[in-house]
Structures are given as structure tokens and as C-alpha cells.
């Protein structure tokens, strides 16, 4: 039977993959902008400093400055703070193992009816956004 050596080889490969050490997640996501637009990223992110309101008492607060931003997101479970890196018209955070990209938009872009009439907003993902008054 020819399938027996193949099955043995596949079993060994699976065992080696399962035992290989994996790298721990980065504390902050790597971001390596390469365009001229990236040069204005700190200016964009600096303009976003301060508090952004969400529905039902939630908020997003951005502090820091070029190269070292902190984003505090307070939802119904309470506030959590994340390190952030500026991209081209974005801020990038690592939250619960997922890279999230904060980008500008309006209330309609958030997908949230409570913010629909707002014009100056930051969107984290569909259904999660925060706006200035």
C-alpha cells in the first residue's frame, strides 16, 4: 500500500507544526508608511487629540503626540487603553489580537443611527464610531 508512507509523512508534518514556537503578538502593530502622504500622518493624528463621543455614554479619547499616541476606548464594559501608531490619515491599534484602524468619516459612515447627523467622526469598524459634538 502506497498511502501508508504518505499518511506517516503528513502526521509528522502536523506534529512539527503543532510544536513550533509562535511569536507573541506585538504590543503595538508595526506600521511602515512609505509615501509622502505618511509625512502628514502625525499632523492628522494630532488634530484628532481629545475626546470623541459615541452612543450611550461611550467615548474614544486620543492623547500623545507624533510617534506615541494612546487611544482609550470606553464602551459598556468600561475604558481600555491601547498604544497607537499613526498611518496616512489613520491611527492603528491592536485590540484583543485584532488590528483596528481608526479613520475619519461622518456619522453615516459609522453605521450607527445615533451618530447619523454628525459630520466629524472617527470610525473604528462598521457599527463602532465616535464623533465630535
ABEGO torsion letter per residue (X at the ends): XAAAAAAAAAAAAAAAAAABBBBBBBABBBBBBABAAAAAAAAAAAAABEBBBBBGGBBBBBBEBBGBBBBBBBBAAEBBBBBBBBBBGBBBBBBGGBBBBBBBBBAAAAGBAAAAABABBBBABBGBBBBBX
